[in-house]
Amino acid sequence: MEYTLLEKTGVRISKVTFGSAALGVAPQEKEGTDMIHRALDVGINFFDTSGSYGNQPRFDRPGVPPAAKRHSAEEILGNALKGRRNDVLIASKVMEPVAPWGVNDRGLSRVHIMERVEHSLKRLQTDHIDIYYAHHPDPNTPIDQTLRAFDDLVHQGKIRYYALSTFPAWGLTEVVLTARNLGLNEPVLLQVAYSLAMRAVEREVVPAARRYGLQMAIYSPLHGGLLAGVASIERSITGSQRWRAGEGPGWGPEEIETAKRIEAVGKEWGYPPAQLALAWLHSRPQVATTIIGPETMSEMDQNLGALEIELTPDQMEVLNEIGINVPLPGNRR
């Protein structure tokens, strides 16, 4: 395993992060636990989850126990990491709705943050969360109130650091400058969707992240599975449908054509397309880690193979040319 120094913290995170968005569904709990243990064995020390992952009806799909009979992703992760807590870093998130009732059961208000962190700590069976993300921007809450809540949690020792997820360039700029103006802790990481088939973040988000020293954790690095091979389009549940109860957009013709070209190049060079897509990301500016969400052990092992690839400048140029042609507004997952 290779590790990246998270510069604003002094700690090192694995270049591959184990993601748990669909944990308990695909993979289901038993296989998911085995995969977490496999991740530990190969040196993955960074695990990504959320208080809104796992046992919600939006994740339901045929052949899987309904939400009420599933453990949350945090609970599965907490159980699997028993006895290994000091060996890993755990990231969780707050903002998304966590229940169909309660008008305040969502967002980045102080009320919601302080309530949900306690639930996450209990589910994860730990006394602290290493990195706590603002899962999405919240236009209804003044940003200074959110940042004061995160800062208080840092001082209380319930979180070590906080971070941002899916924030636009202007949003992350507002956060950093507000924190500096108020003398509060600044975010240490930015989580964004980024892949060879979806490079919209290169226009504004990546330059802003570089300007303010924010490294990036990448989710959907295989574009919802498409870059693992064009056969993915035949799956009954693909892309963002994995966490939206089977609903959501498919892939456009430009994205599918990009996937076909990557697969063709992979055959020529002797690499599976998923490994090429991940290796390309690992070489990009500001990228600290890629978050993988494999559904099977074999998929996880194939993804890990990307760490063994060292792309040449010529190969990078070929991949850059392939991905740059996807229209930037096509921000599908």
For each residue, the residues with C-beta under 8 A, 3 or more apart:
1: 14 15 16 42 43 44 45 307
2: 14 15 307
3: 12 13 14 15 45
4: 12 13 14 15 215 288 289
5: 10 11 12
6: 9 10 11 12 13 188 189 215 288
7: 10 213 215
8: 161 186 188 189 213 214 215
9: 6 160 161 188
10: 5 6 7
11: 5 6 89
12: 3 4 5 6 45
13: 3 4 6 17 45 46 89 288 289
14: 1 2 3 4 17 43 44 45 46 289
15: 1 2 3 4 282 288 289 290 307
16: 1 44 278 289 290 292 303 304 306 307
17: 13 14 44 46 47 48 91 217 289 290 291 292
18: 35 36 39 44 46 47 48 291 292
19: 48 219 291 292 293
20: 23 32 47 48 49 50 53 54 73 74 76 77 293
21: 50 53 73 219 242 243 293
22: 25 26 27 53 54 59 242 243 293 295
23: 20 27 29 32 49 53 54 73 76 77
24: 28 29 32 54 55 59 70 71 72 73 76
25: 22 28 54 59 60 61 64 70 242
26: 22 61 64 237 242 295
27: 22 23 31 32 35 294 295 296
28: 24 25 31 32 64 65
29: 23 24 32 33 70 71 76
30: 33 34
31: 27 28 34 35 296 297
32: 20 23 24 27 28 29 35 36 76 80
33: 29 30 36 37 76 79 80
34: 30 31 37 38 297
35: 18 27 31 32 38 39 294 297 300
36: 18 32 33 39 40 47 76 77 80 81
37: 33 34 40 41 80
38: 34 35 41 42 297 300 301
39: 18 35 36 42 44 47 300
40: 36 37 43 44 81 84 87 88
41: 37 38
42: 1 38 39 304
43: 1 14 40
44: 1 14 16 17 18 39 40 47
45: 1 3 12 13 14 87 88 89
46: 13 14 17 18 88 89 91 289
47: 17 18 20 36 39 44 77 81 88 89 90 91
48: 17 18 19 20 91 191 217 219 291
49: 20 23 53 73 74 77 90 91 92 93 124
50: 20 21 53 73 74 92 93 94 96 133 135
51: 72 74 92 93 94 96 98 116 119 120 123
52: 56 93 96 97 98 135
53: 20 21 22 23 49 50 56 59 72 73 74 243
54: 20 22 23 24 25 59 70 71 72 73 74 75 76
55: 24 59 67 68 70 71 72 73
56: 52 53 59 67 98
57: 60 66 67 245
58: 243 244 245
59: 22 24 25 53 54 55 56 67 242 243 245
60: 25 57 64 66 67 245
61: 25 26 64 237 245 246
62:
63:
64: 25 26 28 60 61 70
65: 28 69 70
66: 57 60 69 70
67: 55 56 57 59 60 70
68: 55
69: 65 66
70: 24 25 29 54 55 64 65 66 67
71: 24 29 54 55 75 76 79
72: 24 51 53 54 55 75 76 123
73: 20 21 23 24 49 50 53 54 55 76 77
74: 20 49 50 51 53 54 77 78 92 120 123 124
75: 54 71 72 78 79 123 124
76: 20 23 24 29 32 33 36 54 71 72 73 79 80
77: 20 23 36 47 49 73 74 80 81 90 124
78: 74 75 81 82 123 124 125 126
79: 33 71 75 76 82 125
80: 32 33 36 37 76 77
81: 36 40 47 77 78 84 85 88 90 124 125
82: 78 79 85 125
83:
84: 40 81 87 88
85: 81 82 88 125 126
86:
87: 40 45 84
88: 40 45 46 47 81 84 85
89: 11 13 45 46 47 130 131
90: 47 49 77 81 124 126 129 130 131
91: 17 46 47 48 49 129 130 131 132 133 163 189 217
92: 49 50 51 74 120 124 129 131 132 133
93: 49 50 51 52 96 132 133 134 135 165
94: 50 51 108 112 113 116 117 120 132 133 134 135
95: 106 107 108 112 134 135 136 138
96: 50 51 52 93 106 135 136
97: 52 100 105 106
98: 51 52 56 105 106 116 119
99: 102 105
100: 97
101: 105
102: 99 105
103:
104: 107 109 111 112
105: 97 98 99 101 102 112
106: 95 96 97 98 112
107: 95 104 112 138 140 141
108: 94 95 112 113 134 137 138 141 146 149
109: 104 112 113 138 140 141 145 146
110: 113 114 145 146 148 149
111: 104 114 115
112: 94 95 104 105 106 107 108 109 115 116
113: 94 108 109 110 116 117 146 149 150 153
114: 110 111 117 118 149 153
115: 111 112 118 119
116: 51 94 98 112 113 119 120
117: 94 113 114 120 121 129 132 153 158 159
118: 114 115 121 122
119: 51 98 115 116 122 123
120: 51 74 92 94 116 117 123 124 129
121: 117 118 124 126 127 128 129 158
122: 118 119 125
123: 51 72 74 75 78 119 120
124: 49 74 75 77 78 81 90 92 120 121 129
125: 78 79 81 82 85 122
126: 78 85 90 121 129
127: 121 157 158
128: 121 157 158 159 160
129: 90 91 92 117 120 121 124 126 132 158 159 160
130: 89 90 91 159 160 161
131: 89 90 91 92 159 160 161 162 163 188 189
132: 91 92 93 94 117 129 150 153 159 161 162 163
133: 50 91 92 93 94 162 163 164 165 189 191
134: 93 94 95 108 137 138 146 150 162 163 164 165 167
135: 50 52 93 94 95 96 165 166
136: 95 96 165 166 167
137: 108 134 166 167 168 171
138: 95 107 108 109 134 141 146
139:
140: 107 109
141: 107 108 109 138 145 146
142: 145 146
143: 146 147 174 175 178
144: 147 148 178 182
145: 109 110 141 142 148 149
146: 108 109 110 113 134 138 141 142 143 149 150
147: 143 144 150 151 175 178 179 182 184
148: 110 144 145 151 152 182 184
149: 108 110 113 114 145 146 152 153
150: 113 132 134 146 147 153 154 159 162 184 185
151: 147 148 154 155 179 184 185
152: 148 149 155 156
153: 113 114 117 132 149 150 156 158 159 162
154: 150 151 157 159 160 161 162 185
155: 151 152
156: 152 153
157: 127 128 154
158: 117 121 127 128 129 153
159: 117 128 129 130 131 132 150 153 154 162
160: 9 128 129 130 131 154
161: 8 9 130 131 132 154 185 187 188 189
162: 131 132 133 134 150 153 154 159 185 187 188
163: 91 131 132 133 134 187 188 189 190 191 217
164: 133 134 167 171 172 175 187 189 190 191 214
165: 93 133 134 135 136 190 191 192
166: 135 136 137 191 192 193
167: 134 136 137 164 171 172 175 190
168: 137 171 172 204 205
169: 172 173 204 205 207 208
170: 173 174 208
171: 137 164 167 168 174 175
172: 164 167 168 169 175 176 187 190 205 208 209 212 214
173: 169 170 176 177 208 211 212
174: 143 170 171 177 178
175: 143 147 164 167 171 172 178 179 186 187
176: 172 173 179 180 186 187 212 214
177: 173 174 180 181
178: 143 144 147 174 175 181 182 184
179: 147 151 175 176 182 184 185 186 187
180: 176 177 183 186
181: 177 178
182: 144 147 148 178 179
183: 180
184: 147 148 150 151 178 179
185: 150 151 154 161 162 179
186: 8 175 176 179 180 212
187: 161 162 163 164 172 175 176 179 190 214
188: 6 8 9 131 161 162 163 214
189: 6 8 91 131 133 161 163 164 214 215 216 217 288
190: 163 164 165 167 172 187 205 209 214 215 216 217
191: 48 133 163 164 165 166 216 217 218 219 291
192: 165 166 201 205 216 217 218 219
193: 166 198 201 218 219 220 331 333
194: 198 199 201 216 218 220 221 281 284 287
195: 198 199 218 220 221 222 223 227 277 281 323
196: 199 223 227 258 262 277 280 281 319 322 323 326
197: 223 226 227 251 255 258 259 323 326
198: 193 194 195 220 223 255 326 330 331 332 333
199: 194 195 196 202 323 324 326 328
200: 203 205 328 329 330 331
201: 192 193 194 204 205 206
202: 199 205 206
203: 200 206 328
204: 168 169 201 207 208
205: 168 169 172 190 192 200 201 202 208 209
206: 201 202 203 209 210 216 285 286
207: 169 204 210 211
208: 169 170 172 173 204 205 211 212 214
209: 172 190 205 206 212 214 215 216 286
210: 206 207 213 214 285 286
211: 173 207 208
212: 172 173 176 186 208 209
213: 7 8 210
214: 8 164 172 176 187 188 189 190 208 209 210 286
215: 4 6 7 8 189 190 209 286 287 288
216: 189 190 191 192 194 206 209 286 287 288
217: 17 48 91 163 189 190 191 192 288 289 290 291
218: 191 192 193 194 195 221 281 287 289 290 291
219: 19 21 48 191 192 193 291 293
220: 193 194 195 198 223 224 333
221: 194 195 218 227 277 278 281 290 291 292
222: 195 225 226 227 228 274 277 278 292 303
223: 195 196 197 198 220 226 227 239 251 255 259 277 332 333
224: 220 232 238 239 240 241 242 251 332 333
225: 222 228 232 235 238 239 242
226: 197 222 223 230 232 233 238 239 251 255 256 259
227: 195 196 197 221 222 223 259 262 273 274 277
228: 222 225 232 272 273 274 277 299 302
229: 232 259 263 272 273 274
230: 226 233 256 259 260 263
231: 234
232: 224 225 226 228 229 235 238 259
233: 226 230 238 250 251 256
234: 231
235: 225 232 238
236: 246
237: 26 61 241 242 246
238: 224 225 226 232 233 235 241 242 250 251
239: 223 224 225 226 242 248 249 250 251 332 333
240: 224 243 244 248 249 332 333
241: 224 237 238 244 245 246 247 248
242: 21 22 25 26 59 224 225 237 238 239 293
243: 21 22 53 58 59 240
244: 58 240 241 247 248
245: 57 58 59 60 61 241
246: 61 236 237 241
247: 241 244
248: 239 240 241 244 333
249: 239 240 332
250: 233 238 239
251: 197 223 224 226 233 238 239 255 256 259 332
252: 255 256 330 332
253: 256 257
254: 257 258 325 326 327 330
255: 197 198 223 226 251 252 258 259 326 330 332
256: 226 230 233 251 252 253 259 260
257: 253 254 260 261
258: 196 197 254 255 261 262 322 323 325 326
259: 197 223 226 227 229 230 232 251 255 256 262 263 273
260: 230 256 257 263 264
261: 257 258 264 265 322
262: 196 227 258 259 265 266 273 276 277 319 322
263: 229 230 259 260 266 267 273
264: 260 261 267 268
265: 261 262 268 269 276 318 319 322
266: 262 263 269 270 271 272 273 275 276
267: 263 264 270
268: 264 265
269: 265 266 276 315
270: 266 267
271: 266 275 276 279 309
272: 228 229 266 275 276 302 305
273: 227 228 229 259 262 263 266 276 277
274: 222 227 228 229 277 278 299 302 303 306
275: 266 271 272 278 279 302 303 305 306 309
276: 262 265 266 269 271 272 273 279 280 306 309 311 319
277: 195 196 221 222 223 227 228 262 273 274 280 281 306
278: 16 221 222 274 275 281 282 290 292 303 306
279: 271 275 276 282 283 306 307 309 310 311
280: 196 276 277 283 284 311 316 319 323
281: 194 195 196 218 221 277 278 284 287 290
282: 15 278 279 287 290 306 307
283: 279 280 287 311 316
284: 194 280 281 287
285: 206 210
286: 206 209 210 214 215 216
287: 194 215 216 218 281 282 283 284 290
288: 4 6 13 15 189 215 216 217
289: 4 13 14 15 16 17 46 217 218
290: 15 16 17 217 218 221 278 281 282 287 306
291: 17 18 19 48 191 217 218 219 221
292: 16 17 18 19 221 222 278 300 303
293: 19 20 21 22 219 242
294: 27 35 297 299 300 302 303
295: 22 26 27 299
296: 27 31 299 300
297: 31 34 35 38 294 300 301
298: 301 302
299: 228 274 294 295 296 302 303
300: 35 38 39 292 294 296 297 303 304
301: 38 297 298 304 305
302: 228 272 274 275 294 298 299 305
303: 16 222 274 275 278 292 294 299 300 306
304: 16 42 300 301 307
305: 272 275 301 302 308 309
306: 16 274 275 276 277 278 279 282 290 303 309
307: 1 2 15 16 279 282 304
308: 305
309: 271 275 276 279 305 306
310: 279
311: 276 279 280 283 315 316 319
312: 315 316
313: 316 317
314: 317 318
315: 269 311 312 318 319
316: 280 283 311 312 313 319 320
317: 313 314 320 321
318: 265 314 315 321 322
319: 196 262 265 276 280 311 315 316 322 323
320: 316 317 323 324
321: 317 318 324 325
322: 196 258 261 262 265 318 319 325
323: 195 196 197 199 258 280 319 320 326
324: 199 320 321
325: 254 258 321 322
326: 196 197 198 199 254 255 258 323 330
327: 254 330
328: 199 200 203 331
329: 200
330: 198 200 252 254 255 326 327
331: 193 198 200 328
332: 198 223 224 239 240 249 251 252 255
333: 193 198 220 223 224 239 240 248
